[in-house]
Amino acid sequence: MRIVVLGAGTVGRSIASLLCLHRHSVTVIDTNADRIRHINENFDVRGITGSAAQSSILFQAGVGSADLCLAVTGIDEVNIVSASMGKAMGANRAVARVYAPVFRDLSTFDYRRHFGIDRLLSLEHLTALELARGIRHPGSVVVESLARGELEVHEVMVSKEKKGVGKPLKDLGMTQNVRIGSISRDGKTWIAGAEDIIEIGDRLTIIGTRHDIDDVKSKFCTDAGSKQRVVIAGGGETGYHLASVLEGSHHNVVLIELDRERCDFLASHLKQTTVVNRDATRRAILEEERVSTSDVFVACTGDDEDNIMASVEARDIGATTIMALVGRPDYAHVVGKLGIDHAVSPREVVAKQVLGFLTNGPIVSKTALSEGSNLSVLEIDVKEGSPATEHVLANLGLPTQTLIAAVIREGFASVPGGDFQIAAGDTVIALVADEMIELIEQVF
């Protein structure tokens, strides 16, 4: 594929390197001539010095025939404008990285729709979701970014004590906002149907809204019981988003942040999180905040060394599970030796997202349901005149092994029933067996 990357900073370089490894044709634009010289010397890409927000530079880069335009400079406004220009000039897909939460806040203004951009990505938000996945339900997939914050996919093992065993799915009386996505049994995985009967030992993926999905999980697996105590070191955007995702009935969250003004912001926006204005890199502070009693300690300050040192201290004090944000790739081989159970790299997080965008036709992104699975979660844009808009879902004649999990319309996600009719402009979240993807493309 032909891909234009706007910005040759840390994120831009890592994306360019990744795409080169996958043998794509890559062009990189940056205003800094030294960065372009470095990227030309070290990667098999075409580098252009200039502003990504100038049409002449984008034209020179061939953005009009690009399969994907990725705007990842360090300035939100430049990313939004340049991605919008790239899309308008003919790029098949346009994605912009943003830092400020306001650009993804649909309650005030839909920047993505207004500027015609396929996706606005927050690296910090995605990183927080990756950390949350490891805390809340290891082994499952969080597709929060696909459904704009309203859908998740959880994976559960069926235990014999629960009432959902031995009954067809249609008789379980599940809420409208939740679907059983797939069933894995005896080494085989398939998309669940209404007549499927759940057996002991099955592994299920459950798709639904965050607030309803735990109720359905209780039909199949034993509740974890007491709340997990999670201590987060660092109240930047990643720490803030992580606390926001976790706070609720299953976690007691403590967030430690040194900056007093930032603490005021956190305390006003996080209703069920205890915000502490102290230095999380000091052992004495961690002892005073009872980190030794925490189930999970997460270090996500803005400094790799601080994260590693705080994690080592937390492990020594007695925290059960240690997680850390570590950006430098050369630290990857040492974190495990230091007692860090799970290290998350923002570069790897964004790499997963970028590879998901390398799709054709109406499919905006494709994400494997789980590692090694033959099922994928697709995000599909519904175009004018699409066959999918001609009938209600029950009469569309969708391919077997296909589940329409959600539809996003005017910024709101819902789980559709058989009488729902898809319309042009909708975004569809579908769970599809890989061999059926071409047939789904034809429907949409």
C-alpha positions as CSV (number, residue, x, y, z in Angstrom):
1,M,0.0,0.0,0.0
2,R,1.0,3.7,-0.5
3,I,1.1,5.5,2.8
4,V,1.9,9.1,3.6
5,V,3.1,9.9,7.1
6,L,3.0,13.5,8.2
7,G,5.5,14.1,11.0
8,A,8.9,12.5,11.5
9,G,9.1,12.7,15.3
10,T,9.3,9.7,17.6
11,V,5.9,8.4,16.6
12,G,6.3,9.1,12.9
13,R,9.7,7.4,12.7
14,S,8.4,4.3,14.5
15,I,5.4,4.1,12.2
16,A,7.6,4.5,9.1
17,S,9.9,1.8,10.4
18,L,7.0,-0.6,11.0
19,L,5.5,0.0,7.6
20,C,8.8,-0.6,5.9
21,L,9.1,-3.9,7.6
22,H,5.7,-4.8,6.1
23,R,7.0,-3.7,2.6
24,H,4.7,-0.8,2.1
25,S,5.5,2.3,0.0
26,V,6.0,5.1,2.5
27,T,6.5,8.9,2.1
28,V,7.3,11.0,5.2
29,I,6.9,14.7,5.5
30,D,8.4,17.0,8.2
31,T,9.5,20.6,8.5
32,N,12.8,19.6,10.1
33,A,15.4,18.9,7.4
34,D,17.6,16.9,9.9
35,R,14.8,14.5,10.7
36,I,14.1,13.9,7.0
37,R,17.8,13.4,6.4
38,H,18.0,10.8,9.2
39,I,14.9,9.0,8.1
40,N,16.2,8.8,4.5
41,E,19.5,7.4,5.6
42,N,18.0,4.8,7.9
43,F,14.7,3.6,6.3
44,D,13.6,2.7,2.8
45,V,11.2,5.7,2.5
46,R,10.9,8.9,0.6
47,G,11.4,11.9,2.8
48,I,10.1,15.4,1.9
49,T,11.0,18.6,3.9
50,G,8.1,21.0,4.2
51,S,4.8,21.7,6.1
52,A,2.2,19.0,6.2
53,A,-0.5,21.7,6.2
54,Q,0.5,23.0,2.7
55,S,-1.3,21.6,-0.3
56,S,1.8,21.8,-2.5
57,I,3.8,19.6,-0.2
58,L,0.9,17.1,0.1
59,F,0.6,17.1,-3.7
60,Q,4.3,16.5,-4.0
61,A,4.0,13.5,-1.6
62,G,1.3,12.0,-3.8
63,V,-1.4,12.1,-1.1
64,G,-4.1,12.0,-3.7
65,S,-3.3,8.4,-4.6
66,A,-2.4,7.3,-1.1
67,D,-4.2,4.4,0.6
68,L,-3.6,6.0,4.0
69,C,-2.6,9.4,5.3
70,L,-1.4,9.5,8.9
71,A,-1.0,12.9,10.5
72,V,1.2,12.4,13.6
73,T,3.1,15.7,14.1
74,G,3.4,17.2,17.5
75,I,0.6,19.8,17.0
76,D,-3.0,18.8,17.2
77,E,-4.3,21.5,14.9
78,V,-1.8,20.7,12.2
79,N,-2.7,17.1,12.3
80,I,-6.4,17.8,12.0
81,V,-6.0,20.3,9.1
82,S,-3.4,18.2,7.2
83,A,-5.4,14.9,7.6
84,S,-8.5,16.7,6.4
85,M,-6.7,18.1,3.4
86,G,-5.2,14.7,2.6
87,K,-8.7,13.2,2.6
88,A,-10.1,15.9,0.4
89,M,-7.2,15.6,-2.0
90,G,-8.0,11.9,-2.6
91,A,-6.4,9.8,0.2
92,N,-8.5,6.6,0.8
93,R,-8.1,6.9,4.6
94,A,-7.0,9.8,6.8
95,V,-6.1,9.5,10.5
96,A,-5.0,12.3,12.8
97,R,-3.3,12.0,16.2
98,V,-4.6,14.4,18.8
99,Y,-3.5,15.1,22.4
100,A,-6.1,17.4,23.8
101,P,-9.2,15.5,25.0
102,V,-11.5,18.3,23.6
103,F,-10.9,17.1,20.0
104,R,-12.5,13.7,20.8
105,D,-15.3,15.1,23.0
106,L,-18.5,14.6,21.0
107,S,-20.6,16.5,23.5
108,T,-19.3,19.9,22.3
109,F,-18.3,19.4,18.6
110,D,-17.6,16.5,16.3
111,Y,-14.2,17.4,14.8
112,R,-13.8,14.1,13.1
113,R,-17.0,14.4,11.1
114,H,-16.7,18.1,10.4
115,F,-13.2,17.7,9.0
116,G,-13.9,14.5,7.1
117,I,-11.3,12.5,9.0
118,D,-11.7,8.7,9.4
119,R,-10.2,8.6,12.9
120,L,-8.8,10.8,15.6
121,L,-6.3,8.9,17.7
122,S,-5.1,9.8,21.2
123,L,-1.9,7.9,21.9
124,E,-2.3,8.5,25.6
125,H,-5.9,7.3,25.6
126,L,-5.0,4.1,23.7
127,T,-2.1,3.4,26.0
128,A,-4.4,3.8,29.0
129,L,-6.8,1.3,27.4
130,E,-4.0,-1.2,27.0
131,L,-3.1,-0.8,30.6
132,A,-6.7,-1.2,31.6
133,R,-7.1,-4.4,29.6
134,G,-4.3,-6.0,31.6
135,I,-5.9,-5.0,34.9
136,R,-9.6,-5.6,34.2
137,H,-9.7,-8.7,32.0
138,P,-6.4,-10.1,30.8
139,G,-6.6,-11.9,27.5
140,S,-9.6,-10.0,26.2
141,V,-9.7,-7.3,23.7
142,V,-10.9,-3.7,24.4
143,V,-12.4,-2.2,21.2
144,E,-13.2,1.1,23.0
145,S,-11.5,3.1,20.3
146,L,-13.6,1.4,17.5
147,A,-16.9,2.2,19.1
148,R,-15.9,5.7,20.3
149,G,-15.8,4.8,24.0
150,E,-19.1,2.9,24.3
151,L,-18.3,-0.8,23.5
152,E,-15.9,-3.4,24.9
153,V,-15.2,-7.0,24.2
154,H,-14.6,-9.3,27.2
155,E,-13.5,-12.9,27.2
156,V,-14.8,-15.2,30.0
157,M,-14.5,-18.9,30.8
158,V,-17.8,-20.6,31.7
159,S,-17.9,-22.0,35.2
160,K,-20.3,-24.7,36.3
161,E,-22.0,-22.8,39.1
162,K,-23.7,-20.2,36.9
163,K,-27.2,-20.2,35.5
164,G,-26.3,-19.6,31.9
165,V,-25.0,-23.1,31.3
166,G,-27.1,-25.6,29.4
167,K,-29.5,-23.1,27.9
168,P,-29.8,-21.7,24.3
169,L,-28.7,-18.2,24.1
170,K,-32.1,-17.0,23.0
171,D,-33.6,-18.1,26.4
172,L,-31.1,-16.3,28.6
173,G,-33.0,-12.9,28.5
174,M,-29.9,-10.8,28.0
175,T,-30.1,-7.1,27.8
176,Q,-30.5,-5.4,24.4
177,N,-27.1,-3.8,24.8
178,V,-25.0,-7.0,24.9
179,R,-24.3,-9.8,22.5
180,I,-22.5,-13.1,22.9
181,G,-19.9,-12.7,20.1
182,S,-18.1,-16.1,19.8
183,I,-17.8,-19.5,21.4
184,S,-14.6,-21.5,21.7
185,R,-14.8,-25.2,22.4
186,D,-12.4,-28.1,21.9
187,G,-10.0,-26.0,19.8
188,K,-12.8,-24.6,17.5
189,T,-14.1,-21.0,17.5
190,W,-17.3,-19.8,15.9
191,I,-19.7,-16.8,16.0
192,A,-22.5,-17.6,18.4
193,G,-26.1,-18.1,17.2
194,A,-29.4,-18.0,19.0
195,E,-29.7,-21.8,19.2
196,D,-26.2,-22.3,20.6
197,I,-26.1,-23.9,24.1
198,I,-23.4,-22.9,26.4
199,E,-21.4,-25.7,28.0
200,I,-19.0,-25.9,31.0
201,G,-15.4,-25.0,29.8
202,D,-16.5,-22.9,26.9
203,R,-14.7,-19.6,26.3
204,L,-17.0,-16.8,25.3
205,T,-16.4,-13.3,24.0
206,I,-19.1,-10.9,25.1
207,I,-19.7,-7.6,23.2
208,G,-21.6,-4.7,24.8
209,T,-21.8,-1.4,26.6
210,R,-19.5,-1.0,29.5
211,H,-22.3,-0.7,32.1
212,D,-24.3,-3.8,31.0
213,I,-21.6,-6.3,30.1
214,D,-20.7,-7.2,33.7
215,D,-24.3,-8.3,34.3
216,V,-24.2,-10.7,31.4
217,K,-20.8,-12.0,32.5
218,S,-22.3,-13.0,35.9
219,K,-24.5,-15.6,34.1
220,F,-21.4,-17.5,33.0
221,C,-18.6,-16.9,35.5
222,T,-18.1,-16.4,39.2
223,D,-17.8,-12.8,40.3
224,A,-14.3,-11.8,41.3
225,G,-15.7,-10.6,44.7
226,S,-13.9,-7.8,46.5
227,K,-12.7,-4.7,44.7
228,Q,-9.2,-4.5,43.4
229,R,-7.1,-1.7,44.8
230,V,-5.2,0.1,42.1
231,V,-2.5,2.7,42.7
232,I,-1.6,4.9,39.7
233,A,1.6,6.9,39.8
234,G,1.4,9.9,37.4
235,G,-1.7,12.0,36.6
236,G,-0.9,13.0,33.0
237,E,-3.3,12.2,30.2
238,T,-2.5,8.5,30.4
239,G,-3.0,8.3,34.1
240,Y,-6.2,10.3,33.9
241,H,-7.7,8.1,31.2
242,L,-6.7,5.0,33.0
243,A,-8.4,6.1,36.3
244,S,-11.5,7.2,34.3
245,V,-11.8,3.7,32.7
246,L,-11.2,1.8,36.0
247,E,-13.2,3.8,38.5
248,G,-16.5,2.2,39.5
249,S,-17.8,-0.8,41.3
250,H,-14.9,-3.2,40.7
251,H,-11.8,-1.0,41.6
252,N,-10.7,1.3,44.3
253,V,-8.4,3.8,42.5
254,V,-5.7,6.0,44.0
255,L,-4.0,8.5,41.7
256,I,-0.7,10.1,42.9
257,E,0.4,13.3,41.1
258,L,3.0,15.9,42.1
259,D,1.6,19.0,40.3
260,R,-1.0,20.7,42.5
261,E,-2.8,22.4,39.6
262,R,-3.1,19.1,37.8
263,C,-4.5,17.5,41.0
264,D,-7.2,20.1,41.1
265,F,-8.2,19.1,37.5
266,L,-8.1,15.4,38.3
267,A,-10.2,15.8,41.5
268,S,-12.9,17.7,39.6
269,H,-13.1,15.2,36.7
270,L,-12.7,11.9,38.5
271,K,-15.6,11.3,40.8
272,Q,-14.7,7.9,42.3
273,T,-10.9,8.2,42.4
274,T,-8.8,9.4,45.4
275,V,-6.3,12.0,44.1
276,V,-3.2,12.5,46.2
277,N,-0.8,15.5,45.7
278,R,2.6,13.8,46.4
279,D,5.7,12.6,44.6
280,A,5.2,8.9,43.6
281,T,8.9,8.4,42.8
282,R,9.8,8.5,46.5
283,R,9.7,5.3,48.5
284,A,8.5,6.9,51.7
285,I,5.5,8.3,49.9
286,L,4.6,4.9,48.4
287,E,4.8,3.4,51.9
288,E,2.6,6.1,53.4
289,E,0.0,5.6,50.6
290,R,-0.1,1.8,51.5
291,V,1.2,0.6,48.1
292,S,2.0,-2.6,49.9
293,T,-1.7,-3.4,50.1
294,S,-2.4,-2.6,46.4
295,D,-3.5,-5.4,44.0
296,V,-2.0,-3.4,41.1
297,F,0.6,-0.6,40.9
298,V,0.8,1.3,37.6
299,A,3.7,3.7,36.9
300,C,2.7,6.1,34.0
301,T,4.5,9.3,34.6
302,G,6.1,11.0,31.6
303,D,9.6,9.7,32.3
304,D,10.7,6.1,31.6
305,E,13.3,6.1,34.3
306,D,10.9,7.4,37.0
307,N,8.4,4.7,35.9
308,I,11.0,2.0,36.3
309,M,12.3,3.2,39.6
310,A,8.8,3.6,41.1
311,S,7.9,0.1,39.9
312,V,11.0,-1.4,41.5
313,E,10.2,0.4,44.8
314,A,6.5,-0.8,44.6
315,R,7.6,-4.3,44.0
316,D,10.0,-4.2,47.0
317,I,7.3,-2.7,49.2
318,G,4.9,-5.5,48.4
319,A,2.5,-4.5,45.6
320,T,1.0,-7.7,44.0
321,T,1.1,-6.8,40.3
322,I,3.4,-4.2,38.8
323,M,2.7,-2.4,35.5
324,A,4.7,0.4,33.9
325,L,4.6,2.7,30.9
326,V,8.0,2.3,29.1
327,G,8.6,4.1,25.8
328,R,12.3,3.4,25.0
329,P,12.6,0.2,23.0
330,D,16.1,-0.5,24.5
331,Y,14.5,-0.9,27.9
332,A,12.2,-3.8,26.7
333,H,14.7,-6.5,27.7
334,V,15.3,-5.3,31.2
335,V,11.9,-4.5,32.7
336,G,11.0,-8.1,33.3
337,K,14.2,-8.7,35.2
338,L,13.3,-5.7,37.5
339,G,10.1,-7.3,38.6
340,I,7.7,-5.4,36.3
341,D,4.9,-7.8,35.3
342,H,3.6,-5.9,32.4
343,A,5.3,-3.1,30.5
344,V,3.3,-1.1,27.9
345,S,5.0,0.8,25.0
346,P,3.0,3.6,23.4
347,R,4.9,2.8,20.2
348,E,3.6,-0.7,20.1
349,V,0.1,0.5,20.9
350,V,0.0,2.8,18.0
351,A,1.6,0.2,15.8
352,K,-1.4,-2.1,16.4
353,Q,-3.8,0.7,15.4
354,V,-1.9,1.6,12.3
355,L,-1.8,-2.0,11.0
356,G,-5.5,-2.2,11.6
357,F,-6.1,0.7,9.1
358,L,-4.4,-1.1,6.2
359,T,-7.7,-2.1,4.7
360,N,-9.6,-1.6,1.5
361,G,-13.1,-0.7,0.4
362,P,-15.7,0.3,3.1
363,I,-13.7,-1.4,5.9
364,V,-12.0,1.4,8.0
365,S,-10.1,-1.0,10.4
366,K,-9.7,-4.7,11.1
367,T,-8.7,-6.0,14.5
368,A,-8.2,-9.7,15.4
369,L,-10.6,-10.7,18.1
370,S,-7.8,-12.4,20.0
371,E,-4.3,-13.7,19.3
372,G,-4.5,-16.5,16.8
373,S,-8.2,-16.1,16.2
374,N,-9.8,-16.5,12.8
375,L,-12.4,-13.9,13.8
376,S,-12.0,-10.2,13.3
377,V,-13.7,-7.0,14.5
378,L,-14.4,-4.8,11.5
379,E,-15.3,-1.1,11.5
380,I,-17.3,-0.4,8.4
381,D,-18.4,2.9,6.9
382,V,-21.8,2.7,5.2
383,K,-21.8,4.5,1.9
384,E,-24.7,5.9,-0.1
385,G,-26.4,3.3,-2.2
386,S,-24.9,0.4,-0.3
387,P,-26.9,-2.9,-0.5
388,A,-26.7,-2.9,3.3
389,T,-29.2,0.0,3.5
390,E,-31.9,-1.7,1.4
391,H,-33.5,-3.9,4.1
392,V,-33.7,-4.4,7.9
393,L,-30.9,-6.6,9.3
394,A,-33.0,-9.7,9.5
395,N,-33.6,-9.6,5.7
396,L,-30.1,-8.6,4.5
397,G,-29.0,-12.2,3.9
398,L,-25.7,-11.6,5.7
399,P,-23.0,-14.3,5.2
400,T,-22.8,-17.0,7.8
401,Q,-20.4,-16.4,10.7
402,T,-21.2,-12.7,10.8
403,L,-22.6,-10.7,13.7
404,I,-23.5,-7.0,13.5
405,A,-22.4,-6.0,17.0
406,A,-23.2,-2.3,17.0
407,V,-24.1,0.6,14.8
408,I,-22.8,4.2,15.5
409,R,-25.2,6.9,14.2
410,E,-24.6,10.6,14.8
411,G,-22.0,9.8,17.5
412,F,-24.1,7.3,19.5
413,A,-23.5,3.6,19.6
414,S,-26.3,1.1,19.9
415,V,-26.7,-2.7,19.6
416,P,-29.2,-3.3,16.8
417,G,-32.0,-5.9,16.7
418,G,-33.2,-7.7,13.6
419,D,-35.7,-5.0,12.8
420,F,-32.9,-2.3,12.6
421,Q,-32.2,-0.7,9.2
422,I,-28.7,0.6,8.5
423,A,-28.5,4.0,6.8
424,A,-25.8,5.8,4.8
425,G,-23.4,7.6,7.1
426,D,-23.6,4.9,9.8
427,T,-20.5,3.2,11.1
428,V,-21.0,-0.6,11.7
429,I,-19.0,-2.7,14.1
430,A,-19.1,-6.3,12.9
431,L,-17.7,-9.6,14.1
432,V,-16.8,-11.6,11.1
433,A,-15.0,-14.9,10.3
434,D,-11.9,-14.0,8.2
435,E,-13.1,-16.1,5.2
436,M,-16.3,-14.1,5.1
437,I,-14.7,-10.6,4.9
438,E,-14.9,-10.4,1.1
439,L,-18.6,-11.2,1.1
440,I,-19.1,-8.5,3.8
441,E,-17.4,-6.0,1.6
442,Q,-19.9,-6.7,-1.1
443,V,-22.9,-6.2,1.2
444,F,-21.5,-2.8,2.3
